[in-house]
Amino acid sequence: MEKDELIPADEFCIYHNIEYSFISSLEDSGLISVTSVEQSTYIPVDELQKLEKFVRLHYDLNINIEGIETINHLLEKIEELQKEILQLRNATTISDFIPD
């Protein structure tokens, strides 16, 4: 991964006014992944949207890490089910709706 695809974790924390321990807790629980380069921790750009959502859940709504894990699991399940519904809709043809 190239360095321009990484955000320094300390800069993210300063910008969002959060503790680094929150990012560490999210990583420990498997909710996000971070990268270490030369003794510095970086957040991959593709993790930012997820991380910012978790920051809002924790700091704005006071949801703990376990609650965030549960919410994330449910949101992933909803997304999975929505994809399945879309696949089923696409597989269904008009002839399936015409009675025999």
PyMOL commands that place a pseudoatom at each C-alpha (Angstrom):
pseudoatom trace, name=CA, resn=MET, resi=1, chain=A, elem=C, hetatm=0, pos=[0.000, 0.000, 0.000]
pseudoatom trace, name=CA, resn=GLU, resi=2, chain=A, elem=C, hetatm=0, pos=[1.396, 3.353, -0.964]
pseudoatom trace, name=CA, resn=LYS, resi=3, chain=A, elem=C, hetatm=0, pos=[1.889, 6.039, 1.622]
pseudoatom trace, name=CA, resn=ASP, resi=4, chain=A, elem=C, hetatm=0, pos=[-0.523, 8.443, -0.146]
pseudoatom trace, name=CA, resn=GLU, resi=5, chain=A, elem=C, hetatm=0, pos=[-3.284, 5.895, 0.547]
pseudoatom trace, name=CA, resn=LEU, resi=6, chain=A, elem=C, hetatm=0, pos=[-2.625, 6.126, 4.290]
pseudoatom trace, name=CA, resn=ILE, resi=7, chain=A, elem=C, hetatm=0, pos=[-3.724, 8.712, 6.862]
pseudoatom trace, name=CA, resn=PRO, resi=8, chain=A, elem=C, hetatm=0, pos=[-1.543, 9.179, 9.962]
pseudoatom trace, name=CA, resn=ALA, resi=9, chain=A, elem=C, hetatm=0, pos=[-3.582, 7.985, 12.944]
pseudoatom trace, name=CA, resn=ASP, resi=10, chain=A, elem=C, hetatm=0, pos=[-2.334, 10.804, 15.156]
pseudoatom trace, name=CA, resn=GLU, resi=11, chain=A, elem=C, hetatm=0, pos=[-3.525, 13.408, 12.623]
pseudoatom trace, name=CA, resn=PHE, resi=12, chain=A, elem=C, hetatm=0, pos=[-6.923, 11.703, 12.441]
pseudoatom trace, name=CA, resn=CYS, resi=13, chain=A, elem=C, hetatm=0, pos=[-7.168, 11.826, 16.235]
pseudoatom trace, name=CA, resn=ILE, resi=14, chain=A, elem=C, hetatm=0, pos=[-6.243, 15.511, 16.357]
pseudoatom trace, name=CA, resn=TYR, resi=15, chain=A, elem=C, hetatm=0, pos=[-8.679, 16.404, 13.564]
pseudoatom trace, name=CA, resn=HIS, resi=16, chain=A, elem=C, hetatm=0, pos=[-11.564, 14.530, 15.232]
pseudoatom trace, name=CA, resn=ASN, resi=17, chain=A, elem=C, hetatm=0, pos=[-10.477, 15.391, 18.780]
pseudoatom trace, name=CA, resn=ILE, resi=18, chain=A, elem=C, hetatm=0, pos=[-10.434, 11.759, 19.896]
pseudoatom trace, name=CA, resn=GLU, resi=19, chain=A, elem=C, hetatm=0, pos=[-8.068, 9.540, 21.854]
pseudoatom trace, name=CA, resn=TYR, resi=20, chain=A, elem=C, hetatm=0, pos=[-5.792, 7.130, 19.999]
pseudoatom trace, name=CA, resn=SER, resi=21, chain=A, elem=C, hetatm=0, pos=[-6.923, 4.421, 22.424]
pseudoatom trace, name=CA, resn=PHE, resi=22, chain=A, elem=C, hetatm=0, pos=[-10.315, 4.455, 20.665]
pseudoatom trace, name=CA, resn=ILE, resi=23, chain=A, elem=C, hetatm=0, pos=[-8.685, 3.542, 17.345]
pseudoatom trace, name=CA, resn=SER, resi=24, chain=A, elem=C, hetatm=0, pos=[-6.621, 0.910, 19.132]
pseudoatom trace, name=CA, resn=SER, resi=25, chain=A, elem=C, hetatm=0, pos=[-9.778, -0.570, 20.694]
pseudoatom trace, name=CA, resn=LEU, resi=26, chain=A, elem=C, hetatm=0, pos=[-11.482, -0.716, 17.300]
pseudoatom trace, name=CA, resn=GLU, resi=27, chain=A, elem=C, hetatm=0, pos=[-8.464, -2.477, 15.846]
pseudoatom trace, name=CA, resn=ASP, resi=28, chain=A, elem=C, hetatm=0, pos=[-8.296, -4.921, 18.771]
pseudoatom trace, name=CA, resn=SER, resi=29, chain=A, elem=C, hetatm=0, pos=[-11.949, -5.826, 18.237]
pseudoatom trace, name=CA, resn=GLY, resi=30, chain=A, elem=C, hetatm=0, pos=[-11.387, -6.341, 14.500]
pseudoatom trace, name=CA, resn=LEU, resi=31, chain=A, elem=C, hetatm=0, pos=[-13.627, -3.490, 13.392]
pseudoatom trace, name=CA, resn=ILE, resi=32, chain=A, elem=C, hetatm=0, pos=[-10.883, -1.633, 11.503]
pseudoatom trace, name=CA, resn=SER, resi=33, chain=A, elem=C, hetatm=0, pos=[-7.386, -2.363, 10.327]
pseudoatom trace, name=CA, resn=VAL, resi=34, chain=A, elem=C, hetatm=0, pos=[-4.423, -0.053, 10.659]
pseudoatom trace, name=CA, resn=THR, resi=35, chain=A, elem=C, hetatm=0, pos=[-0.947, -0.190, 9.174]
pseudoatom trace, name=CA, resn=SER, resi=36, chain=A, elem=C, hetatm=0, pos=[2.360, 0.458, 10.903]
pseudoatom trace, name=CA, resn=VAL, resi=37, chain=A, elem=C, hetatm=0, pos=[5.174, 2.059, 8.929]
pseudoatom trace, name=CA, resn=GLU, resi=38, chain=A, elem=C, hetatm=0, pos=[8.432, 3.036, 10.599]
pseudoatom trace, name=CA, resn=GLN, resi=39, chain=A, elem=C, hetatm=0, pos=[6.964, 3.053, 14.121]
pseudoatom trace, name=CA, resn=SER, resi=40, chain=A, elem=C, hetatm=0, pos=[3.983, 5.213, 13.081]
pseudoatom trace, name=CA, resn=THR, resi=41, chain=A, elem=C, hetatm=0, pos=[0.406, 4.045, 12.775]
pseudoatom trace, name=CA, resn=TYR, resi=42, chain=A, elem=C, hetatm=0, pos=[-1.617, 4.803, 9.665]
pseudoatom trace, name=CA, resn=ILE, resi=43, chain=A, elem=C, hetatm=0, pos=[-5.233, 4.331, 8.675]
pseudoatom trace, name=CA, resn=PRO, resi=44, chain=A, elem=C, hetatm=0, pos=[-5.862, 3.069, 5.146]
pseudoatom trace, name=CA, resn=VAL, resi=45, chain=A, elem=C, hetatm=0, pos=[-8.043, 5.469, 3.146]
pseudoatom trace, name=CA, resn=ASP, resi=46, chain=A, elem=C, hetatm=0, pos=[-10.597, 2.712, 2.501]
pseudoatom trace, name=CA, resn=GLU, resi=47, chain=A, elem=C, hetatm=0, pos=[-11.129, 2.415, 6.294]
pseudoatom trace, name=CA, resn=LEU, resi=48, chain=A, elem=C, hetatm=0, pos=[-11.915, 6.119, 6.812]
pseudoatom trace, name=CA, resn=GLN, resi=49, chain=A, elem=C, hetatm=0, pos=[-15.643, 5.997, 6.130]
pseudoatom trace, name=CA, resn=LYS, resi=50, chain=A, elem=C, hetatm=0, pos=[-16.089, 3.119, 8.559]
pseudoatom trace, name=CA, resn=LEU, resi=51, chain=A, elem=C, hetatm=0, pos=[-13.872, 4.737, 11.183]
pseudoatom trace, name=CA, resn=GLU, resi=52, chain=A, elem=C, hetatm=0, pos=[-15.720, 8.060, 10.984]
pseudoatom trace, name=CA, resn=LYS, resi=53, chain=A, elem=C, hetatm=0, pos=[-19.026, 6.209, 11.436]
pseudoatom trace, name=CA, resn=PHE, resi=54, chain=A, elem=C, hetatm=0, pos=[-17.637, 4.511, 14.540]
pseudoatom trace, name=CA, resn=VAL, resi=55, chain=A, elem=C, hetatm=0, pos=[-16.391, 7.850, 15.898]
pseudoatom trace, name=CA, resn=ARG, resi=56, chain=A, elem=C, hetatm=0, pos=[-19.903, 9.313, 15.556]
pseudoatom trace, name=CA, resn=LEU, resi=57, chain=A, elem=C, hetatm=0, pos=[-21.490, 6.284, 17.214]
pseudoatom trace, name=CA, resn=HIS, resi=58, chain=A, elem=C, hetatm=0, pos=[-19.081, 6.400, 20.132]
pseudoatom trace, name=CA, resn=TYR, resi=59, chain=A, elem=C, hetatm=0, pos=[-18.619, 10.111, 20.760]
pseudoatom trace, name=CA, resn=ASP, resi=60, chain=A, elem=C, hetatm=0, pos=[-21.996, 11.486, 19.644]
pseudoatom trace, name=CA, resn=LEU, resi=61, chain=A, elem=C, hetatm=0, pos=[-24.233, 8.646, 20.825]
pseudoatom trace, name=CA, resn=ASN, resi=62, chain=A, elem=C, hetatm=0, pos=[-22.073, 7.279, 23.669]
pseudoatom trace, name=CA, resn=ILE, resi=63, chain=A, elem=C, hetatm=0, pos=[-22.120, 3.723, 22.304]
pseudoatom trace, name=CA, resn=ASN, resi=64, chain=A, elem=C, hetatm=0, pos=[-19.351, 1.506, 23.667]
pseudoatom trace, name=CA, resn=ILE, resi=65, chain=A, elem=C, hetatm=0, pos=[-17.111, -0.770, 21.571]
pseudoatom trace, name=CA, resn=GLU, resi=66, chain=A, elem=C, hetatm=0, pos=[-19.312, -3.825, 22.180]
pseudoatom trace, name=CA, resn=GLY, resi=67, chain=A, elem=C, hetatm=0, pos=[-22.360, -1.868, 20.999]
pseudoatom trace, name=CA, resn=ILE, resi=68, chain=A, elem=C, hetatm=0, pos=[-20.463, -0.698, 17.919]
pseudoatom trace, name=CA, resn=GLU, resi=69, chain=A, elem=C, hetatm=0, pos=[-19.536, -4.324, 17.172]
pseudoatom trace, name=CA, resn=THR, resi=70, chain=A, elem=C, hetatm=0, pos=[-23.213, -5.297, 17.379]
pseudoatom trace, name=CA, resn=ILE, resi=71, chain=A, elem=C, hetatm=0, pos=[-24.376, -2.377, 15.239]
pseudoatom trace, name=CA, resn=ASN, resi=72, chain=A, elem=C, hetatm=0, pos=[-21.683, -3.079, 12.657]
pseudoatom trace, name=CA, resn=HIS, resi=73, chain=A, elem=C, hetatm=0, pos=[-22.668, -6.762, 12.504]
pseudoatom trace, name=CA, resn=LEU, resi=74, chain=A, elem=C, hetatm=0, pos=[-26.346, -5.880, 12.013]
pseudoatom trace, name=CA, resn=LEU, resi=75, chain=A, elem=C, hetatm=0, pos=[-25.559, -3.295, 9.323]
pseudoatom trace, name=CA, resn=GLU, resi=76, chain=A, elem=C, hetatm=0, pos=[-23.389, -5.823, 7.471]
pseudoatom trace, name=CA, resn=LYS, resi=77, chain=A, elem=C, hetatm=0, pos=[-26.220, -8.382, 7.689]
pseudoatom trace, name=CA, resn=ILE, resi=78, chain=A, elem=C, hetatm=0, pos=[-28.737, -5.840, 6.333]
pseudoatom trace, name=CA, resn=GLU, resi=79, chain=A, elem=C, hetatm=0, pos=[-26.407, -5.033, 3.436]
pseudoatom trace, name=CA, resn=GLU, resi=80, chain=A, elem=C, hetatm=0, pos=[-25.975, -8.747, 2.717]
pseudoatom trace, name=CA, resn=LEU, resi=81, chain=A, elem=C, hetatm=0, pos=[-29.750, -9.299, 2.716]
pseudoatom trace, name=CA, resn=GLN, resi=82, chain=A, elem=C, hetatm=0, pos=[-30.321, -6.285, 0.466]
pseudoatom trace, name=CA, resn=LYS, resi=83, chain=A, elem=C, hetatm=0, pos=[-27.817, -7.705, -2.041]
pseudoatom trace, name=CA, resn=GLU, resi=84, chain=A, elem=C, hetatm=0, pos=[-29.599, -11.054, -1.901]
pseudoatom trace, name=CA, resn=ILE, resi=85, chain=A, elem=C, hetatm=0, pos=[-32.973, -9.389, -2.535]
pseudoatom trace, name=CA, resn=LEU, resi=86, chain=A, elem=C, hetatm=0, pos=[-31.516, -7.518, -5.497]
pseudoatom trace, name=CA, resn=GLN, resi=87, chain=A, elem=C, hetatm=0, pos=[-30.083, -10.741, -6.917]
pseudoatom trace, name=CA, resn=LEU, resi=88, chain=A, elem=C, hetatm=0, pos=[-33.435, -12.460, -6.539]
pseudoatom trace, name=CA, resn=ARG, resi=89, chain=A, elem=C, hetatm=0, pos=[-35.228, -9.554, -8.218]
pseudoatom trace, name=CA, resn=ASN, resi=90, chain=A, elem=C, hetatm=0, pos=[-32.772, -9.616, -11.102]
pseudoatom trace, name=CA, resn=ALA, resi=91, chain=A, elem=C, hetatm=0, pos=[-33.141, -13.378, -11.492]
pseudoatom trace, name=CA, resn=THR, resi=92, chain=A, elem=C, hetatm=0, pos=[-36.925, -13.165, -11.607]
pseudoatom trace, name=CA, resn=THR, resi=93, chain=A, elem=C, hetatm=0, pos=[-38.453, -12.658, -15.024]
pseudoatom trace, name=CA, resn=ILE, resi=94, chain=A, elem=C, hetatm=0, pos=[-41.904, -11.368, -15.911]
pseudoatom trace, name=CA, resn=SER, resi=95, chain=A, elem=C, hetatm=0, pos=[-42.978, -14.890, -16.821]
pseudoatom trace, name=CA, resn=ASP, resi=96, chain=A, elem=C, hetatm=0, pos=[-42.658, -15.840, -13.172]
pseudoatom trace, name=CA, resn=PHE, resi=97, chain=A, elem=C, hetatm=0, pos=[-45.587, -13.560, -12.419]
pseudoatom trace, name=CA, resn=ILE, resi=98, chain=A, elem=C, hetatm=0, pos=[-47.931, -14.897, -15.114]
pseudoatom trace, name=CA, resn=PRO, resi=99, chain=A, elem=C, hetatm=0, pos=[-50.158, -17.703, -13.788]
pseudoatom trace, name=CA, resn=ASP, resi=100, chain=A, elem=C, hetatm=0, pos=[-50.071, -21.017, -15.671]
for i in range(1, 100): cmd.bond("trace and resi %d" % i, "trace and resi %d" % (i + 1))
show_as sticks, trace
zoom trace
